[in-house]
C-alpha cells in the first residue's frame, strides 16, 4: 500500500483535486497538503515544491496577463503609451507579451507620425506625407493611404485654388481698374450730357422763338404783298390814265393841226381880200382894214396854235416819260410782288422747317433727357460695380494671402503673368475665362 493511512490518502487526493482545479484555472488558490506519516514527507516536500513553483509561475503569469489585458484595454481606448513590463517563467507567454509590446510600440510610433503629419496639415504644411510602409496591410494601412490620398487631394485643391486665386486677383485688379475708368468716364459722360441737355434746351427755345418770328414775318410778308398788289393796281391805273392822256394829246395835236390849217387858210383869204380891196380903191378901204384884222387874227391864231403845239409836244414827251416810268414802276412792282411771294414762300418754308426742327429738337431733348437718366443710372451702377470690384479684389487678395501661407508642392511653380510683357501666362489647362 503506497499510503499507510486512510487519512493521508484523503489529504493527498484532496490536494491533487485542488491542484487539478488550479491547473485547469477552475480555482485561483492552491492549498498545500499536510500529512502525518513520516514516510510521506519526501513526497509531500516534492509536491510542495511543484505546487510552489506552479503557484509562483501562475502568479507571474497572472501579472503578465493582467498587464496584457490592461494594455489591450488601453489600446482599445486609444492609449498607445503603455507596455508590458512583467516577465513570466514561461517563454511562450513572454513571447506573447513582447509581441504585444512590439505591436503597441509600432502602433504608437505610427500614430505619432500620423499625428505629427496631421498637425503639420493643421498648420497648412502639406509638404510631407506619411510613410506607407509602416503597415503591410489592413485598415491601418488603408488609413495611412487615405490620409496621403486626402493630402494629395488637398494639395491639388490648393494648387487649383491658388492658381484660380492668382487669376482672380489679376482679373479683379483689371476689373477694378476698368470699373474705376468706367465710373470716371460715366461721370464725365453724365456731366457732358447735362451740359448738352442744357444747350439743347436753349436751342429748343431759340428754334421756338425763330418759328414765332417766322410766323410774324410771314404775316408781315402777306401785308407787304397786299400793299404791293395795291401799288400794282394803282400803277396800272396810272398807266391807263397815261394812255388816255396820250390819246388826248394826240387828239389835241390833230385839233391844233386843224386850227393851224384854218389859220393858214384864213391868212390866205385875208391876203386875197386885201388884194381885192386894193383893186376896189376907195370902196375897198374898209374891207382892206377888215381883211388886215382877219389876217392879224389868223397870225395870232397860228402863233397860239404853234405855242399850243409846243406845249403839247412837251406834254406828250412828259406823258411818254411818265408812262415809261409808270411801266418801269409796274415792272418793278411785278418783280417786287414775285420777290415778296418768293420771300413769303421761303418764310413759310422756314416756318415749316422751324416747326419740324422744334418737333425734332423736342424729340432730341426728350431722348437726351432719357439718356441723361440712363447715364445717371449707369453712373450709379458703375459706382456699385467699382465697389463690388474693390471688394472682389480685396477678397481675392485675402484668398491668395491665406493660400500663400500654406506649404505644398508646386506652389512656387505657378506663374500667371509675365511681368515684362504684361501678358497672361496660364499653366496647365488654365485659360482665361470670362467671370
C-alpha positions in Angstrom: 0.0 0.0 0.0 1.5 3.3 -1.1 -0.2 5.3 1.6 -0.3 3.9 5.0 -3.2 5.6 6.4 -6.6 6.5 5.0 -6.4 10.0 6.3 -3.1 10.7 4.5 -4.6 9.2 1.3 -7.6 11.6 1.6 -5.2 14.6 2.1 -3.2 13.6 -0.9 -6.3 13.1 -3.1 -7.8 16.4 -1.9 -4.6 18.2 -2.8 -4.5 16.6 -6.2 -8.1 17.6 -6.8 -7.3 21.2 -5.8 -4.1 21.1 -7.8 -6.1 19.9 -10.8 -8.6 22.7 -10.4 -5.7 25.2 -10.0 -4.0 23.9 -13.2 -7.3 24.0 -15.1 -7.9 27.6 -13.9 -11.1 26.4 -12.0 -9.5 27.8 -8.8 -7.1 30.7 -8.1 -6.0 29.3 -4.8 -3.7 26.3 -4.1 -3.8 24.7 -0.6 -0.6 22.8 0.3 -1.1 19.3 1.9 0.0 18.5 5.4 0.4 14.7 6.1 1.2 13.0 9.4 3.1 10.0 8.0 6.9 10.3 8.2 7.4 8.2 5.1 5.2 10.6 3.1 7.3 13.6 4.0 9.6 13.4 0.9 6.5 13.1 -1.4 4.9 16.0 0.5 8.1 18.1 0.0 8.2 17.3 -3.7 4.5 18.1 -4.1 5.0 21.3 -2.1 8.0 22.2 -4.4 5.9 21.6 -7.5 2.9 23.4 -6.1 5.0 26.4 -5.0 6.7 26.5 -8.4 3.4 26.3 -10.2 1.8 28.8 -7.9 4.7 31.3 -8.4 4.6 30.8 -12.1 0.8 31.2 -12.0 1.2 34.4 -10.0 3.7 35.8 -12.5 1.6 34.7 -15.4 -1.4 36.4 -13.9 0.6 39.6 -13.6 1.7 39.3 -17.2 -1.8 38.5 -18.3 -3.1 41.4 -16.3 -0.7 43.8 -17.9 -1.6 42.3 -21.3 -5.3 42.8 -20.6 -4.7 46.4 -19.3 -2.5 47.3 -22.3 -5.1 45.9 -24.7 -7.9 47.7 -23.0 -5.9 51.0 -23.1 -5.1 50.3 -26.7 -8.8 49.7 -27.5 -9.5 53.0 -25.7 -6.9 54.8 -27.9 -3.9 54.9 -25.5 -0.7 53.6 -27.1 1.9 54.7 -24.5 1.6 51.6 -22.3 3.8 48.4 -22.3 4.1 45.1 -20.5 6.9 45.2 -18.0 6.2 41.9 -16.1 8.1 38.8 -17.1 7.0 35.2 -16.9 8.9 31.9 -16.5 7.0 30.6 -19.5 8.9 31.8 -22.7 5.7 31.5 -24.7 3.9 34.0 -22.5 7.0 36.3 -22.7 6.9 36.0 -26.5 3.2 37.0 -26.4 3.9 40.0 -24.1 6.9 41.0 -26.3 4.7 40.7 -29.4 2.0 42.8 -27.8 4.7 45.4 -26.8 6.1 45.5 -30.4 2.6 45.9 -31.7 1.7 48.7 -29.3 5.0 50.4 -29.9 4.6 50.1 -33.7 1.0 51.5 -33.5 2.3 54.2 -31.1 5.1 55.2 -33.5 2.8 55.1 -36.5 0.1 57.2 -34.7 2.6 59.7 -33.5 3.8 60.0 -37.1 0.2 60.4 -38.3 -0.5 62.9 -35.5 2.6 64.9 -36.4 1.6 64.9 -40.1 -1.9 65.9 -39.2 -0.5 68.7 -37.0 1.6 69.9 -40.0 -1.5 69.7 -42.2 -3.4 71.6 -39.5 -0.7 74.3 -39.8 -1.2 74.2 -43.6 2.1 72.4 -44.2 1.4 69.7 -46.8 5.0 69.0 -47.9 5.4 65.6 -46.2 3.3 62.5 -46.4 3.0 59.5 -44.1 5.3 56.5 -44.8 3.0 53.9 -46.3 5.4 51.1 -45.3 4.5 51.5 -41.6 1.9 48.8 -42.1 1.9 45.9 -44.6 -1.9 45.9 -45.0 -5.2 46.1 -43.3 -7.3 49.0 -42.2 -4.4 50.9 -40.6 -2.5 50.8 -43.9 -5.8 51.9 -45.6 -6.0 54.7 -43.0 -2.4 55.9 -44.0 -3.2 55.5 -47.7 -6.5 57.5 -47.1 -4.7 60.3 -45.3 -2.0 60.5 -48.0 -4.7 60.5 -50.6 -6.5 63.3 -48.8 -3.2 65.2 -48.6 -2.8 64.8 -52.3 -6.4 66.0 -52.9 -5.9 68.9 -50.6 -2.6 69.8 -52.3 -4.4 69.5 -55.7 -7.2 71.7 -54.5 -4.8 74.2 -53.0 -2.9 74.3 -56.3 -6.1 74.9 -58.2 -7.4 77.4 -55.6 -4.1 79.2 -55.5 -3.9 79.4 -59.3 -7.5 80.5 -59.5 -6.9 82.9 -56.7 -4.0 84.5 -58.6 -6.1 84.6 -61.7 -8.9 86.1 -59.8 -6.6 88.6 -58.1 -5.3 89.7 -61.5 -8.7 89.7 -63.2 -10.2 91.6 -60.3 -7.4 94.1 -60.4 -8.1 94.6 -64.1 -11.8 94.7 -63.4 -11.2 97.3 -60.6 -9.1 99.5 -62.9 -11.8 99.2 -65.7 -14.5 99.8 -63.2 -12.7 102.9 -62.0 -12.3 104.1 -65.6 -15.9 103.3 -66.3 -17.1 105.2 -63.2 -14.9 108.2 -64.2 -16.0 108.0 -67.8 -19.6 107.7 -66.8 -19.4 110.6 -64.5 -17.8 112.7 -67.3 -20.4 111.5 -69.7 -23.2 112.4 -67.3 -21.7 115.9 -66.9 -21.3 116.3 -70.6 -24.9 115.1 -71.2 -26.2 117.5 -68.6 -24.4 120.3 -70.4 -25.7 119.0 -73.8 -29.2 118.9 -72.4 -29.0 122.5 -71.2 -27.6 123.6 -74.6 -30.4 121.7 -76.4 -32.9 123.3 -74.1 -31.6 126.7 -75.2 -31.6 125.7 -78.8 -35.2 124.5 -78.4 -36.2 127.9 -77.0 -34.3 129.6 -79.8 -36.0 127.5 -82.5 -39.4 128.1 -81.0 -38.7 131.8 -81.0 -37.5 131.6 -84.6 -40.7 129.8 -85.5 -42.8 132.5 -83.9 -40.7 135.2 -85.6 -41.0 133.4 -89.0 -44.7 133.3 -88.5 -44.8 137.0 -87.8 -42.6 137.7 -90.8 -45.0 135.6 -92.9 -47.8 137.8 -91.7 -45.9 140.9 -92.5 -45.0 139.5 -95.9 -48.6 139.0 -96.6 -49.3 142.6 -95.7 -46.4 143.7 -97.9 -47.7 141.5 -100.7 -51.1 143.1 -100.3 -49.6 146.6 -100.4 -47.5 145.6 -103.5 -50.7 144.3 -105.2 -52.4 147.7 -104.3 -49.4 149.5 -105.7 -49.5 147.4 -108.9 -53.2 148.3 -109.2 -52.5 152.0 -108.8 -49.6 151.9 -111.2 -51.9 150.0 -113.7 -54.5 152.7 -113.3 -51.8 155.3 -113.8 -50.7 153.6 -117.0 -54.2 153.6 -118.2 -54.5 157.3 -117.4 -51.3 157.9 -119.1 -52.7 156.1 -122.2 -55.8 158.3 -122.0 -53.6 161.4 -121.7 -51.5 160.3 -124.6 -54.6 159.7 -126.7 -56.0 163.1 -125.6 -52.7 164.7 -126.6 -52.9 163.0 -130.0 -56.4 164.4 -130.4 -55.3 167.8 -129.3 -52.4 167.6 -131.9 -55.0 166.9 -134.6 -57.2 169.8 -133.4 -54.2 172.1 -133.3 -53.3 171.0 -136.8 -56.8 171.8 -138.0 -56.5 175.3 -136.2 -53.2 175.9 -137.9 -54.6 174.8 -141.2 -57.6 177.1 -140.7 -55.3 180.0 -139.6 -53.2 179.4 -142.7 -56.3 179.4 -145.0 -57.7 182.4 -143.1 -54.4 184.2 -143.7 -54.6 183.4 -147.4 -58.2 184.5 -147.5 -57.3 187.8 -145.8 -54.4 188.3 -148.2 -56.7 187.7 -151.1 -59.3 190.1 -149.5 -56.6 192.8 -149.2 -55.7 192.4 -152.8 -59.3 192.7 -153.8 -59.8 195.7 -151.5 -56.8 197.4 -153.1 -58.3 196.7 -156.5 -61.6 198.3 -155.5 -59.9 201.5 -154.5 -61.7 203.8 -152.1 -64.6 201.4 -151.9 -62.5 198.7 -150.7 -60.5 200.5 -148.0 -62.9 199.4 -145.2 -62.8 195.9 -146.5 -59.0 196.1 -146.5 -58.9 197.1 -142.9 -61.2 194.1 -142.0 -59.0 191.8 -144.1 -55.9 193.1 -142.3 -57.5 192.4 -138.9 -58.6 189.0 -140.0 -55.0 188.4 -141.1 -53.7 189.6 -137.8 -56.1 187.3 -136.0 -55.1 184.4 -138.3 -51.4 185.1 -137.5 -52.2 185.3 -133.8 -54.2 182.1 -134.1 -51.3 180.4 -135.9 -48.8 181.6 -133.2 -51.2 180.4 -130.5 -51.6 177.1 -132.2 -47.8 176.9 -132.6 -47.4 177.7 -128.9 -50.0 175.1 -128.0 -48.3 172.6 -130.3 -45.0 173.2 -128.5 -46.7 172.8 -125.1 -48.4 169.7 -126.4 -45.1 168.3 -127.6 -43.7 168.9 -124.1 -46.9 167.3 -122.6 -46.6 164.4 -124.9 -42.9 164.0 -124.0 -43.7 164.2 -120.3 -46.7 161.9 -120.8 -44.4 159.4 -122.6 -41.8 159.7 -119.9 -44.4 159.3 -117.2 -45.8 156.3 -119.0 -42.3 154.8 -119.3 -41.7 155.5 -115.6 -45.1 154.1 -114.7 -44.3 151.0 -116.8 -40.9 150.6 -115.1 -42.7 151.1 -111.8 -45.3 148.5 -112.8 -42.5 146.1 -113.8 -40.7 146.8 -110.5 -43.9 146.2 -108.6 -44.3 143.0 -110.5 -40.8 142.0 -109.6 -41.3 143.1 -106.1 -44.5 141.1 -106.0 -42.7 138.0 -107.3 -39.9 138.6 -104.7 -42.4 139.1 -102.0 -44.2 135.8 -103.0 -40.8 134.0 -103.1 -39.9 135.6 -99.7 -43.2 134.6 -98.2 -42.7 131.1 -99.6 -39.2 131.0 -98.1 -40.6 132.3 -94.8 -43.3 129.7 -94.8 -40.7 127.1 -95.6 -38.6 128.4 -92.8 -41.6 128.4 -90.5 -42.4 124.8 -91.5 -38.8 123.8 -91.1 -38.6 125.6 -87.8 -41.7 123.8 -86.7 -40.2 120.5 -87.8 -37.0 121.4 -86.1 -38.9 122.3 -83.0 -40.6 118.9 -83.0 -37.3 117.2 -83.8 -35.3 119.1 -81.2 -38.0 118.4 -78.7 -37.7 114.7 -79.5 -33.9 115.1 -79.2 -34.4 116.9 -75.9 -36.6 114.0 -74.7 -34.1 111.5 -75.9 -31.2 113.4 -74.2 -33.3 113.6 -71.0 -33.8 109.8 -71.2 -30.1 109.3 -72.0 -29.3 111.6 -69.1 -31.5 109.5 -66.8 -29.9 106.3 -68.1 -26.5 107.8 -67.8 -27.2 108.7 -64.2 -28.4 105.1 -63.6 -25.2 103.8 -65.3 -23.1 106.1 -63.2 -24.8 104.7 -60.1 -24.3 101.2 -61.4 -20.7 101.9 -62.3 -20.2 103.1 -58.7 -21.7 99.8 -57.5 -19.5 97.8 -59.9 -16.5 99.8 -58.6 -17.4 99.0 -55.0 -18.0 95.3 -55.8 -14.8 95.2 -57.8 -12.9 96.6 -54.9 -14.5 94.0 -52.6 -13.7 91.3 -55.1 -10.1 92.5 -55.4 -9.7 92.6 -51.6 -11.3 89.1 -51.2 -9.1 87.7 -53.9 -6.0 89.2 -52.2 -7.2 87.7 -48.9 -7.7 84.3 -50.6 -4.3 84.4 -52.2 -2.7 85.5 -48.9 -4.4 82.8 -47.0 -3.3 80.1 -49.5 0.2 81.6 -49.8 0.7 80.8 -46.1 0.2 77.1 -46.9 3.2 75.0 -47.8 2.6 72.5 -50.6 4.5 71.1 -53.6 4.0 73.0 -56.9 3.1 76.4 -55.3 6.3 78.1 -56.5 5.9 76.7 -60.0 2.7 78.6 -60.6 3.3 81.6 -62.9 0.3 83.5 -64.0 1.6 86.8 -65.5 4.8 87.7 -67.4 5.7 90.9 -65.7 7.9 92.1 -68.6 5.3 91.7 -71.3 2.3 92.1 -69.0 0.7 89.2 -70.8 -1.3 86.5 -69.1 0.5 83.2 -69.0 -1.6 80.3 -67.6 -0.2 77.0 -66.6 -1.6 73.6 -67.4 -5.1 73.5 -68.6 -5.9 77.0 -67.3 -7.3 79.5 -69.7 -8.5 83.0 -69.2 -12.2 82.8 -68.6 -15.0 85.4 -68.5 -16.1 85.9 -65.0 
